[in-house]
């Protein structure tokens, strides 16, 4: 029995693309370490940054017009505004909203007490145990989309799971968005790097979901970073105008290395992140009141000797907790953290850093977690083994977030009636009813005795993870898609490629 179970865990034979848990509904309380006095002090700093320092909105005259017509103080490209007004605008964004998937059973709720896990985003390199480190390509991209689709602990497939560097940059977004739509039926993101690419993503979403349905529902989101410190460039403001103008979601994430893009202070960096993101949320609500918005925070400490970012350290862990408390007071869904590490392979450093980062992400109450699985090398590399290893642990977090079950069945009074003192519960009725669901069993952990491990080839977790993801891909079956819709998407991609010159940078 033990060897049979181990074989299933190693090959992934039990893996099915089940929509049973499209997102996590948390029952565990948030960890809120900051007292009221501290929160008020931090909020005063946020207000000061918004009112006195201001945020640059650069290279987008339309953004300046929108701000000026609404009554903000626009001096050159610097925007200042009354903090109370900005907070009132932020209050127009929904506290929670649904992103509807192609398969409605996989739709997710973002905000409130819901948590959604998505894989790494943006890495130019990939790595696996057999082929090593290399530039991402479309073949790797497709495999990663399939794995994210198949894994039940990933609720959302993101977009740039790796950069397909063998496709021209000017065409790449079309191929990526199409593959997320065709190879998976989970929710996903759209492109943001240029306004036209954002528009292509929204147009393709309209083909997939229909204009009328899209008018009333969020079916796609964009994820953008402010250019910290205190700069919102046109990539951000134009993406907001495209996505929010169509009533779709936008995730805005200040990416702050404390000591470089923010002061060498966690408190200052957290308040800077809040000010930048809240100004973007207010702008989104000026574009379209009620447009879905996710407030982000990606704060990292850094080595002040080399300038390299560090992950899983106490400072970004604390920033997750602080930003969680502040985002809930503003009333906005939160994105932060993930399974982050600076390690180059899936070693002890990767495990420690990723666990500390992800655990604080979970306790802080992040509603949308990009980089929940697959992140290595400070975000430069997507690891195939790391993806399934991280996702395996996400299942444990989901169990923990469910809180303590105190139902009649959990209290098990009938078991005490059946089992005599000094007896055992292994074969009693209560155990037999619950043995398959009582405990979370990580698919990649080996808890058998050493003799069984030796008989199985003395495989470490990296080897077991390699066998798992390759086994999953052997059993992949594409979700059905309407033939007419698929043809329309293919035609759109082909037409746009014919209109857009190839560019590699």
FENPERA-V176934 format. One record per residue. N is the residue number from 1. RES is the residue in three letters. PHI is phi in whole degrees, 0 to 359 (* if undefined). NEAR is the number of other C-alpha atoms within 10 Angstrom. Layout:
N:RES:PHI:NEAR + N:RES:PHI:NEAR
//
This chain:
1:UNK:*:6 + 2:UNK:295:10 + 3:UNK:292:13 + 4:UNK:296:8 + 5:UNK:296:13 + 6:UNK:295:21 + 7:UNK:299:14 + 8:UNK:296:15 + 9:UNK:294:22 + 10:UNK:286:23 + 11:UNK:267:20 + 12:UNK:77:23 + 13:UNK:297:14 + 14:UNK:273:11 + 15:UNK:286:17 + 16:UNK:227:14 + 17:UNK:284:16 + 18:UNK:273:14 + 19:UNK:271:18 + 20:UNK:297:9 + 21:UNK:230:16 + 22:UNK:292:24 + 23:UNK:198:24 + 24:UNK:262:23 + 25:UNK:261:17 + 26:UNK:278:21 + 27:UNK:243:14 + 28:UNK:282:16 + 29:UNK:299:13 + 30:UNK:289:17 + 31:UNK:267:15 + 32:UNK:243:15 + 33:UNK:279:12 + 34:UNK:270:14 + 35:UNK:279:9 + 36:UNK:301:9 + 37:UNK:298:9 + 38:UNK:293:12 + 39:UNK:299:15 + 40:UNK:298:13 + 41:UNK:297:12 + 42:UNK:292:20 + 43:UNK:295:19 + 44:UNK:296:14 + 45:UNK:294:19 + 46:UNK:299:21 + 47:UNK:300:21 + 48:UNK:297:17 + 49:UNK:297:21 + 50:UNK:291:25 + 51:UNK:275:20 + 52:UNK:260:13 + 53:UNK:272:14 + 54:UNK:84:23 + 55:UNK:236:24 + 56:UNK:285:22 + 57:UNK:245:24 + 58:UNK:253:19 + 59:UNK:68:15 + 60:UNK:219:16 + 61:UNK:303:12 + 62:UNK:296:13 + 63:UNK:296:20 + 64:UNK:298:22 + 65:UNK:297:13 + 66:UNK:299:14 + 67:UNK:296:21 + 68:UNK:296:14 + 69:UNK:295:9 + 70:UNK:278:11 + 71:UNK:108:12 + 72:UNK:285:18 + 73:UNK:274:17 + 74:UNK:248:18 + 75:UNK:246:12 + 76:UNK:67:10 + 77:UNK:248:19 + 78:UNK:269:17 + 79:UNK:248:22 + 80:UNK:239:23 + 81:UNK:203:21 + 82:UNK:297:15 + 83:UNK:295:21 + 84:UNK:297:12 + 85:UNK:295:12 + 86:UNK:299:23 + 87:UNK:295:17 + 88:UNK:294:13 + 89:UNK:295:20 + 90:UNK:300:27 + 91:UNK:292:18 + 92:UNK:284:21 + 93:UNK:285:23 + 94:UNK:291:19 + 95:UNK:293:20 + 96:UNK:210:19 + 97:UNK:207:20 + 98:UNK:261:15 + 99:UNK:257:24 + 100:UNK:277:22 + 101:UNK:269:22 + 102:UNK:303:21 + 103:UNK:265:15 + 104:UNK:305:14 + 105:UNK:292:15 + 106:UNK:257:21 + 107:UNK:299:22 + 108:UNK:241:24 + 109:UNK:252:21 + 110:UNK:248:27 + 111:UNK:113:25 + 112:UNK:60:20 + 113:UNK:259:19 + 114:UNK:252:20 + 115:UNK:230:26 + 116:UNK:237:23 + 117:UNK:255:26 + 118:UNK:229:25 + 119:UNK:283:30 + 120:UNK:306:29 + 121:UNK:223:24 + 122:UNK:98:18 + 123:UNK:285:23 + 124:UNK:280:19 + 125:UNK:243:22 + 126:UNK:231:27 + 127:UNK:212:22 + 128:UNK:216:18 + 129:UNK:296:16 + 130:UNK:268:8 + 131:UNK:261:8 + 132:UNK:73:10 + 133:UNK:270:16 + 134:UNK:199:12 + 135:UNK:296:16 + 136:UNK:295:21 + 137:UNK:220:17 + 138:UNK:293:18 + 139:UNK:297:10 + 140:UNK:295:20 + 141:UNK:302:23 + 142:UNK:297:18 + 143:UNK:299:19 + 144:UNK:292:25 + 145:UNK:298:24 + 146:UNK:297:22 + 147:UNK:295:25 + 148:UNK:295:27 + 149:UNK:295:26 + 150:UNK:284:25 + 151:UNK:280:21 + 152:UNK:291:22 + 153:UNK:271:30 + 154:UNK:251:29 + 155:UNK:263:28 + 156:UNK:210:29 + 157:UNK:260:27 + 158:UNK:66:28 + 159:UNK:213:27 + 160:UNK:272:25 + 161:UNK:296:30 + 162:UNK:206:29 + 163:UNK:280:27 + 164:UNK:281:26 + 165:UNK:287:16 + 166:UNK:269:13 + 167:UNK:245:17 + 168:UNK:306:14 + 169:UNK:303:15 + 170:UNK:290:17 + 171:UNK:252:20 + 172:UNK:302:22 + 173:UNK:297:25 + 174:UNK:295:23 + 175:UNK:293:17 + 176:UNK:293:25 + 177:UNK:297:24 + 178:UNK:300:21 + 179:UNK:292:17 + 180:UNK:297:25 + 181:UNK:287:24 + 182:UNK:266:19 + 183:UNK:272:20 + 184:UNK:219:27 + 185:UNK:238:22 + 186:UNK:273:28 + 187:UNK:293:27 + 188:UNK:208:24 + 189:UNK:257:23 + 190:UNK:244:29 + 191:UNK:280:26 + 192:UNK:219:26 + 193:UNK:295:18 + 194:UNK:220:15 + 195:UNK:300:20 + 196:UNK:293:14 + 197:UNK:286:20 + 198:UNK:298:24 + 199:UNK:295:20 + 200:UNK:301:22 + 201:UNK:297:26 + 202:UNK:294:25 + 203:UNK:296:16 + 204:UNK:292:23 + 205:UNK:297:22 + 206:UNK:293:18 + 207:UNK:297:16 + 208:UNK:290:22 + 209:UNK:253:17 + 210:UNK:95:13 + 211:UNK:298:13 + 212:UNK:296:9 + 213:UNK:296:12 + 214:UNK:291:20 + 215:UNK:301:14 + 216:UNK:251:11 + 217:UNK:222:19 + 218:UNK:278:22 + 219:UNK:239:26 + 220:UNK:206:24 + 221:UNK:226:30 + 222:UNK:250:27 + 223:UNK:238:23 + 224:UNK:231:21 + 225:UNK:249:22 + 226:UNK:293:23 + 227:UNK:264:18 + 228:UNK:300:22 + 229:UNK:268:20 + 230:UNK:63:23 + 231:UNK:233:19 + 232:UNK:250:25 + 233:UNK:274:17 + 234:UNK:291:20 + 235:UNK:302:20 + 236:UNK:287:28 + 237:UNK:294:22 + 238:UNK:289:23 + 239:UNK:297:28 + 240:UNK:300:34 + 241:UNK:295:23 + 242:UNK:287:24 + 243:UNK:288:28 + 244:UNK:291:26 + 245:UNK:299:18 + 246:UNK:260:20 + 247:UNK:67:24 + 248:UNK:257:26 + 249:UNK:274:27 + 250:UNK:224:29 + 251:UNK:248:25 + 252:UNK:244:27 + 253:UNK:233:27 + 254:UNK:297:28 + 255:UNK:254:21 + 256:UNK:240:25 + 257:UNK:270:25 + 258:UNK:300:24 + 259:UNK:102:17 + 260:UNK:234:14 + 261:UNK:267:17 + 262:UNK:200:21 + 263:UNK:302:16 + 264:UNK:280:15 + 265:UNK:201:12 + 266:UNK:295:23 + 267:UNK:299:17 + 268:UNK:294:16 + 269:UNK:294:27 + 270:UNK:297:28 + 271:UNK:291:25 + 272:UNK:296:26 + 273:UNK:299:27 + 274:UNK:297:28 + 275:UNK:296:26 + 276:UNK:298:30 + 277:UNK:291:26 + 278:UNK:294:27 + 279:UNK:295:24 + 280:UNK:291:27 + 281:UNK:296:29 + 282:UNK:300:23 + 283:UNK:298:23 + 284:UNK:300:29 + 285:UNK:285:24 + 286:UNK:290:22 + 287:UNK:293:21 + 288:UNK:203:20 + 289:UNK:303:19 + 290:UNK:89:19 + 291:UNK:296:24 + 292:UNK:297:30 + 293:UNK:220:34 + 294:UNK:241:29 + 295:UNK:277:29 + 296:UNK:247:33 + 297:UNK:212:30 + 298:UNK:233:20 + 299:UNK:254:29 + 300:UNK:231:24 + 301:UNK:283:24 + 302:UNK:212:19 + 303:UNK:284:12 + 304:UNK:285:12 + 305:UNK:272:6 + 306:UNK:248:7 + 307:UNK:86:12 + 308:UNK:283:13 + 309:UNK:292:18 + 310:UNK:237:19 + 311:UNK:229:25 + 312:UNK:73:27 + 313:UNK:274:17 + 314:UNK:296:14 + 315:UNK:292:18 + 316:UNK:293:28 + 317:UNK:299:23 + 318:UNK:296:21 + 319:UNK:297:25 + 320:UNK:300:27 + 321:UNK:296:23 + 322:UNK:295:23 + 323:UNK:293:27 + 324:UNK:297:28 + 325:UNK:297:22 + 326:UNK:289:21 + 327:UNK:296:21 + 328:UNK:294:15 + 329:UNK:291:11 + 330:UNK:285:17 + 331:UNK:90:20 + 332:UNK:244:28 + 333:UNK:301:29 + 334:UNK:239:31 + 335:UNK:238:29 + 336:UNK:201:30 + 337:UNK:65:31 + 338:UNK:136:31 + 339:UNK:269:33 + 340:UNK:263:28 + 341:UNK:202:28 + 342:UNK:265:21 + 343:UNK:293:21 + 344:UNK:270:18 + 345:UNK:223:22 + 346:UNK:277:21 + 347:UNK:246:12 + 348:UNK:298:10 + 349:UNK:300:15 + 350:UNK:299:22 + 351:UNK:294:20 + 352:UNK:296:16 + 353:UNK:295:20 + 354:UNK:294:26 + 355:UNK:295:19 + 356:UNK:296:21 + 357:UNK:293:26 + 358:UNK:287:28 + 359:UNK:296:18 + 360:UNK:291:23 + 361:UNK:301:27 + 362:UNK:294:26 + 363:UNK:294:19 + 364:UNK:289:26 + 365:UNK:90:32 + 366:UNK:301:34 + 367:UNK:275:31 + 368:UNK:229:30 + 369:UNK:247:28 + 370:UNK:282:23 + 371:UNK:70:26 + 372:UNK:289:29 + 373:UNK:207:34 + 374:UNK:100:32 + 375:UNK:287:34 + 376:UNK:217:28 + 377:UNK:58:19 + 378:UNK:64:17 + 379:UNK:93:20 + 380:UNK:278:19 + 381:UNK:221:29 + 382:UNK:261:33 + 383:UNK:261:28 + 384:UNK:296:25 + 385:UNK:295:26 + 386:UNK:297:26 + 387:UNK:301:26 + 388:UNK:282:26 + 389:UNK:294:26 + 390:UNK:297:24 + 391:UNK:297:26 + 392:UNK:300:22 + 393:UNK:288:22 + 394:UNK:300:23 + 395:UNK:298:19 + 396:UNK:294:15 + 397:UNK:297:18 + 398:UNK:298:20 + 399:UNK:296:15 + 400:UNK:296:15 + 401:UNK:295:22 + 402:UNK:289:14 + 403:UNK:76:12 + 404:UNK:270:11 + 405:UNK:282:10 + 406:UNK:239:9 + 407:UNK:292:8 + 408:UNK:303:9 + 409:UNK:296:13 + 410:UNK:292:12 + 411:UNK:284:11 + 412:UNK:57:14 + 413:UNK:294:11 + 414:UNK:295:13 + 415:UNK:294:16 + 416:UNK:292:13 + 417:UNK:289:9 + 418:UNK:274:14 + 419:UNK:260:15 + 420:UNK:285:10 + 421:UNK:307:8 + 422:UNK:70:6 + 423:UNK:274:8 + 424:UNK:219:11 + 425:UNK:259:15 + 426:UNK:299:11 + 427:UNK:250:10 + 428:UNK:283:14 + 429:UNK:301:15 + 430:UNK:297:18 + 431:UNK:296:14 + 432:UNK:295:11 + 433:UNK:289:11 + 434:UNK:240:12 + 435:UNK:295:12 + 436:UNK:279:10 + 437:UNK:236:8 + 438:UNK:297:10 + 439:UNK:234:10 + 440:UNK:285:14 + 441:UNK:248:16 + 442:UNK:296:16 + 443:UNK:294:24 + 444:UNK:259:23 + 445:UNK:277:17 + 446:UNK:254:18 + 447:UNK:253:12 + 448:UNK:282:12 + 449:UNK:286:9 + 450:UNK:295:11 + 451:UNK:296:9 + 452:UNK:296:15 + 453:UNK:297:16 + 454:UNK:295:10 + 455:UNK:298:10 + 456:UNK:276:12 + 457:UNK:103:8 + 458:UNK:55:12 + 459:UNK:280:14 + 460:UNK:274:12 + 461:UNK:295:18 + 462:UNK:299:20 + 463:UNK:293:15 + 464:UNK:296:23 + 465:UNK:293:28 + 466:UNK:300:20 + 467:UNK:294:17 + 468:UNK:292:24 + 469:UNK:288:24 + 470:UNK:291:16 + 471:UNK:293:16 + 472:UNK:298:21 + 473:UNK:295:15 + 474:UNK:297:8 + 475:UNK:256:13 + 476:UNK:297:16 + 477:UNK:230:13 + 478:UNK:293:13 + 479:UNK:293:15 + 480:UNK:295:12 + 481:UNK:225:16 + 482:UNK:304:10 + 483:UNK:299:9 + 484:UNK:294:10 + 485:UNK:295:15 + 486:UNK:298:17 + 487:UNK:297:11 + 488:UNK:295:15 + 489:UNK:294:23 + 490:UNK:297:16 + 491:UNK:296:12 + 492:UNK:298:18 + 493:UNK:299:20 + 494:UNK:298:14 + 495:UNK:296:11 + 496:UNK:293:14 + 497:UNK:296:16 + 498:UNK:291:11 + 499:UNK:272:9 + 500:UNK:254:10 + 501:UNK:300:11 + 502:UNK:294:14 + 503:UNK:219:11 + 504:UNK:254:12 + 505:UNK:208:6
//
